């Protein structure tokens, strides 16, 4: 029997009992659609996590600090222990690690910026200006910093919102000035208004003439005229609320300020400040983040990255996806039992036909192929129709259900409408292939039973 005759006979047998075939195919349709939709919810959850992580920052950036978590005592308590100093030698060692693309130290200070009657205290971060583009710094106004610029700063998108008038009543509350609420016009236009800054927090305030710790010959802290290179584009991370400067220039300014400090202040700052506060590391491939983090931890430093949060989220999503997939698999298992039942019933109805085929010299392998073809076709048709239903259910879920999820993101900058159900092409193809596989497995036992029928006994059957 050639393949074409086998296929014709197989289709004829399937459509001989249309109602039973349709019901069996419907079982496969429900099982396939159930497992695909359930898995699509898990995939949609993963994509949603990744989207939120990217909004928070880059997944291949590691923050290094000089504090590491250690267990203390037998109770399993975790404490933060200060480790080695983050200095230029550390920066050099980290930059030589395999997989590291770029490294920059971060030096932090908190100067007071003044513009006319308005002031603000900002977090000023010294950074290697050559690494800014690699760490996704983008200017919405003006430009980025250039190496060697003196007194030049780069404002975060929201850092200008914190200017306030210290002499006005209720001028400053909870870290925001009168123009400090996001979306409102700030009190100071940093790109056009004159700006100056100092590291003396008491600048513009009345100084006590006497008192402990006040030196009569103490030099006043220098006041610098600031040049604003630009304002950063909104990024939904720390860059929005900080001001940046070339790290080498910030070192010089802090050294000058140190000369104006009292001996007590210099002693206190020398104890608190040693080396850099943090180091930022960008890894070329996000897959190498864990490996690089582990190597940095082995050096004795603490690390954190969005990849840590992503890993935890993916683990939770994986558990949920497994549970949902298991629920769908139960439906497909029931469908497999239906295919087996249909093929066994078909043997009883076609016993005489099978006997005649054997007497006429039909090969046992052809009989097996015939039954497996019929079972496989049930799986194929059910799988393809099930995928069509899955896409329809996915569209319905995304149009109705996603509205509830996205309503919670109103007002969040950069928020994008998300999908709660995602069916990638590989999932659709895998589902059809799995449905065919289930059909073939379900038809294997009936096919073997048909092969073992006695030709003479089968012919005698009425």
C-alpha positions in Angstrom: 0.0 0.0 0.0 1.5 3.3 -1.1 1.4 6.5 1.1 -1.3 8.1 -1.1 -3.7 5.2 -0.8 -3.0 5.0 3.0 -3.9 8.7 3.4 -7.1 8.4 1.3 -8.2 5.4 3.4 -7.3 7.2 6.6 -9.4 10.3 5.7 -12.3 8.1 4.6 -12.3 6.3 7.9 -12.1 9.5 9.9 -15.2 11.0 8.1 -17.1 7.7 8.3 -18.0 8.6 11.9 -18.1 12.4 11.7 -19.8 13.0 15.1 -17.3 10.9 17.0 -14.3 12.3 15.1 -15.5 15.9 15.7 -16.0 15.3 19.4 -12.5 13.7 19.7 -10.9 16.6 17.8 -12.8 19.0 20.1 -11.2 17.4 23.1 -7.7 18.1 21.5 -8.8 21.7 20.7 -9.8 22.4 24.3 -6.6 20.7 25.6 -4.3 22.6 23.2 -6.0 25.9 23.7 -5.9 25.5 27.5 -2.2 24.7 27.7 -1.3 27.5 25.2 -3.3 30.2 27.0 -2.0 29.1 30.4 1.6 29.2 29.2 1.0 32.5 27.4 0.0 34.1 30.7 3.3 33.1 32.2 5.2 34.4 29.2 3.3 37.7 29.4 4.2 37.9 33.0 7.9 37.4 32.2 7.8 40.1 29.5 6.0 42.5 31.9 8.7 41.9 34.5 11.5 42.6 31.9 9.7 45.7 30.7 9.4 47.1 34.3 13.0 46.3 34.9 14.2 48.1 31.8 12.1 51.1 32.9 14.0 51.1 36.2 17.4 50.9 34.5 19.8 48.7 32.6 19.8 45.0 33.4 23.5 44.6 32.7 24.7 47.3 35.2 26.1 46.4 38.6 26.5 48.7 41.5 29.5 48.0 43.7 29.8 49.3 47.3 32.2 48.6 50.1 29.6 46.9 52.3 28.8 43.2 52.1 26.3 41.0 53.9 27.6 38.4 56.3 25.9 36.0 58.6 26.6 36.5 62.3 26.2 34.0 65.1 24.2 30.8 65.0 20.8 32.4 64.5 21.4 33.1 60.8 21.2 36.9 61.3 22.6 38.9 58.4 24.7 42.1 59.1 26.3 44.6 56.9 30.1 44.7 57.3 32.4 47.4 55.7 35.0 45.8 53.5 38.0 47.2 51.6 38.2 50.7 50.3 36.9 51.5 46.8 39.8 53.2 45.2 41.5 53.5 41.8 43.2 50.1 42.2 39.8 48.5 42.7 38.5 50.2 39.6 41.4 48.9 37.6 40.9 45.3 38.9 37.2 45.3 38.1 37.8 46.7 34.6 40.1 43.8 33.9 37.4 41.1 34.7 36.2 39.1 31.7 32.9 40.4 30.4 33.2 43.9 31.8 32.6 46.6 29.2 33.1 49.8 31.1 33.7 50.9 34.8 33.3 54.3 36.5 33.8 55.3 40.1 31.2 57.5 41.7 32.2 60.3 44.1 29.3 61.8 46.0 28.9 65.3 47.6 26.0 67.4 48.8 26.6 71.0 47.9 24.1 73.9 48.1 23.1 75.5 44.8 22.0 79.1 44.8 20.1 81.1 42.1 19.0 84.5 43.3 16.7 84.0 46.3 16.3 80.3 45.6 18.5 77.5 47.0 18.6 73.7 47.0 20.8 71.0 48.4 21.5 68.4 45.8 23.3 65.1 45.5 26.3 65.9 43.3 27.9 62.9 41.8 31.4 62.9 40.2 31.5 60.5 37.3 34.0 59.5 34.6 32.6 61.6 31.7 33.9 59.1 29.1 31.6 56.4 30.5 28.4 58.5 30.4 27.1 57.3 27.0 27.8 53.7 27.9 25.6 54.1 31.0 22.7 55.5 28.9 23.1 59.2 29.9 21.0 61.2 27.4 20.5 64.9 27.3 17.0 66.3 26.8 18.4 69.8 26.8 22.0 70.9 26.1 24.7 68.2 26.0 26.5 65.7 28.2 29.6 66.6 30.2 33.1 66.7 28.6 36.3 65.6 30.2 38.2 68.4 32.1 35.4 71.0 32.3 35.6 73.2 35.3 32.5 74.0 37.4 30.3 72.4 34.8 27.4 70.3 35.9 24.6 68.2 34.3 21.2 68.3 36.0 18.9 65.4 36.3 15.4 65.8 34.8 13.8 66.4 38.2 16.7 67.8 40.2 15.7 71.4 39.4 12.4 70.9 41.0 13.9 71.1 44.5 14.7 74.8 44.5 12.9 76.8 47.1 12.9 80.2 48.8 14.2 79.7 52.4 12.6 83.0 53.5 9.2 82.2 52.3 6.7 80.4 54.6 6.0 76.8 53.7 8.6 77.1 50.9 10.1 73.7 51.4 8.3 70.4 52.4 9.2 66.8 52.0 12.2 67.5 49.7 10.3 69.6 47.2 10.0 73.3 46.7 6.9 75.2 45.6 7.6 74.1 42.1 8.8 70.8 43.2 5.9 68.6 42.2 6.6 66.6 39.1 5.0 68.1 36.0 5.1 71.7 37.4 7.4 74.3 36.2 10.5 74.6 38.5 11.3 77.9 40.2 14.7 78.1 38.5 15.5 77.6 34.9 18.9 76.0 35.3 19.7 76.3 31.6 19.3 80.1 31.5 19.4 81.5 35.1 22.6 82.2 36.9 23.8 79.5 39.3 26.4 79.2 41.9 27.2 76.5 44.4 29.2 75.9 47.6 30.0 73.0 49.9 29.2 75.2 53.0 25.7 74.2 54.2 25.6 77.4 56.3 26.0 79.7 53.3 23.5 82.6 53.4 22.6 81.8 57.0 23.6 83.7 60.2 26.7 82.2 61.8 27.0 82.1 65.6 29.8 84.4 66.8 30.8 82.1 69.6 30.4 78.5 70.5 32.2 75.2 70.7 33.8 74.1 67.4 33.8 77.5 65.8 37.3 78.8 64.9 37.6 82.6 64.8 40.0 82.5 61.8 38.2 79.9 59.8 38.2 80.6 56.1 34.8 80.9 54.4 34.1 78.1 51.9 34.6 79.0 48.3 31.5 79.9 46.2 31.7 78.7 42.6 29.8 79.9 39.5 28.2 76.9 37.9 28.0 76.2 34.2 25.2 74.0 33.2 26.0 71.7 30.3 22.4 70.4 30.0 19.5 68.6 31.5 19.2 64.8 31.3 16.2 63.0 29.7 13.9 61.3 32.2 15.0 57.8 33.0 12.9 56.8 36.1 16.0 56.0 38.1 18.5 57.9 40.3 19.7 60.0 37.4 16.5 62.0 37.5 17.2 63.4 41.0 21.0 63.9 40.9 23.5 66.5 39.5 26.6 65.2 37.7 30.1 66.6 37.4 33.5 65.4 36.0 34.9 63.2 38.9 38.4 64.8 38.7 37.0 68.3 38.9 34.9 67.3 41.9 38.0 65.9 43.6 39.7 69.3 43.2 36.7 71.2 44.6 36.4 68.9 47.6 40.1 69.3 48.3 39.7 73.1 48.2 36.7 72.9 50.6 38.7 70.7 53.0 41.2 73.5 53.4 38.4 75.9 54.6 37.1 73.4 57.2 37.9 73.4 60.8 40.2 70.8 62.3 37.2 69.0 63.8 35.4 68.9 60.5 38.4 67.6 58.6 38.9 64.9 61.2 35.3 63.9 61.0 35.2 63.8 57.2 38.4 61.9 57.0 36.9 59.2 59.1 33.6 59.1 57.2 35.0 59.5 53.7 37.6 57.0 52.4 37.8 56.3 48.6 34.7 56.3 46.4 31.2 55.6 47.7 30.3 53.4 44.7 31.5 51.9 41.5 29.3 51.3 38.5 30.1 48.4 36.2 28.5 47.7 32.8 28.7 44.1 31.6 28.7 43.5 27.8 26.3 40.6 27.9 23.4 40.4 30.4 24.0 36.7 30.6 27.4 37.4 32.3 26.1 39.6 35.0 25.9 36.8 37.6 29.4 35.7 36.8 30.9 39.2 37.1 28.9 39.9 40.3 30.3 36.7 41.9 33.9 37.6 41.0 33.4 41.1 42.6 31.9 39.6 45.7 35.0 37.3 45.9 37.1 40.5 46.1 35.2 41.4 49.3 32.8 44.0 48.0 29.0 44.2 48.0 27.0 44.2 44.8 23.5 44.7 43.6 21.8 44.9 40.2 18.4 44.8 38.6 19.4 41.3 37.5 19.0 40.1 41.1 15.4 41.4 41.2 14.8 40.0 37.7 16.0 36.5 38.8 13.7 36.5 41.7 10.7 37.6 39.6 11.5 35.0 36.9 11.7 32.3 39.5 8.2 33.2 40.8 6.9 33.5 37.2 8.4 30.1 36.4 6.5 28.5 39.3 3.3 30.1 38.2 3.9 29.1 34.6 4.5 25.5 35.7 1.2 25.4 37.7 -0.7 27.0 34.8 0.9 24.7 32.2 0.0 21.7 34.4 -3.6 22.7 34.5 -3.7 22.9 30.7 -1.8 19.6 30.4 -4.6 17.9 32.3 -7.0 18.9 29.6 -4.7 17.6 26.9 -4.3 14.3 28.8 -8.1 13.9 28.8 -8.0 14.5 25.1 -5.4 11.8 24.7 -7.7 9.3 26.4 -10.4 10.4 24.0 -8.2 9.6 21.0 -7.3 6.2 22.4 -11.0 5.4 23.0 -11.9 6.5 19.5 -9.2 4.4 17.8 -10.1 1.3 19.9 -13.8 1.7 19.0 -12.7 2.0 15.4 -10.9 -1.4 15.6 -14.1 -3.1 16.8 -16.1 -1.5 14.0 -13.5 -2.4 11.3 -12.4 -5.8 12.5 -13.7 -7.5 9.3 -12.0 -4.8 7.1 -8.7 -5.4 8.9 -9.1 -9.2 8.3 -9.7 -8.7 4.6 -6.6 -6.4 4.4 -4.4 -9.1 6.0 -5.8 -11.9 3.7 -5.1 -9.7 0.6 -1.5 -9.5 1.7 -1.4 -6.0 3.4 1.8 -5.6 5.4 1.4 -5.4 9.2 3.4 -2.2 9.0 0.8 -0.6 6.7 -2.0 -1.4 9.2 0.0 0.3 11.9 0.8 3.3 9.8 -2.9 3.6 8.9 -4.1 3.8 12.5 -1.2 6.1 13.5 -2.0 8.4 10.6 -5.6 8.7 11.7 -4.6 9.4 15.3 -1.9 11.9 14.1 -4.5 13.7 11.9 -6.8 14.0 14.9 -3.9 15.6 16.8 -2.9 17.9 13.9 -6.5 19.2 13.2 -7.2 19.6 16.9 -3.8 21.4 17.5 -4.3 23.8 14.6 -7.9 24.7 15.6 -6.7 24.9 19.2 -4.0 27.5 18.3 -6.6 29.6 16.5 -8.8 29.6 19.6 -5.7 30.4 21.7 -5.0 33.5 19.7 -8.6 34.6 19.9 -8.6 34.1 23.7 -5.2 35.9 24.0 -6.6 39.0 22.1 -9.7 39.0 24.3 -7.6 38.8 27.5 -5.3 41.6 26.3 -8.1 43.9 25.3 -10.2 43.4 28.4 -7.8 42.3 31.2 -4.8 44.5 30.3 -6.9 47.6 30.8 -7.2 46.9 34.6 -3.4 46.4 34.9 -2.5 49.4 32.8 -4.9 51.7 34.8 -2.5 51.4 37.7 0.3 53.0 35.6 -1.4 56.2 34.9 0.9 59.1 35.5 4.0 57.1 35.4 6.5 58.4 32.9 7.5 56.0 30.2 4.8 53.5 31.0 3.8 51.3 28.1 0.6 49.3 27.6 1.4 45.8 28.6 0.1 42.4 27.4 -1.0 39.8 30.0 -1.1 37.0 27.3 1.7 36.6 24.8 1.9 33.7 22.3 5.2 33.7 20.5 5.5 31.7 17.2 7.6 29.0 18.8 4.8 28.3 21.4 2.2 27.9 18.6 4.5 25.5 16.6 5.4 23.6 19.7 1.7 23.2 20.7 0.8 21.8 17.3 3.8 19.4 17.3 2.9 18.3 20.8 -0.8 17.7 19.8 0.4 15.5 17.0 2.8 13.7 19.3 -0.1 13.1 21.8 -2.2 11.8 18.9 0.5 9.4 17.8 1.2 8.1 21.4 -2.6 7.7 21.9 -2.9 5.7 18.7 0.1 3.5 19.3 -1.8 0.9 21.5 -4.8 0.6 19.1 -2.4 0.2 16.2 -0.6 -2.6 17.8 -3.9 -4.3 18.7 -5.0 -4.0 15.1 -1.8 -5.7 14.0 -2.3 -8.6 16.3 -5.8 -9.5 15.1 -6.1 -12.9 13.5 -7.0 -12.6 9.9 -9.3 -15.7 9.9 -11.1 -14.7 13.1 -11.5 -11.1 11.8 -13.1 -12.3 8.6 -15.6 -14.4 10.5 -16.7 -11.4 12.5 -20.1 -10.2 11.6 
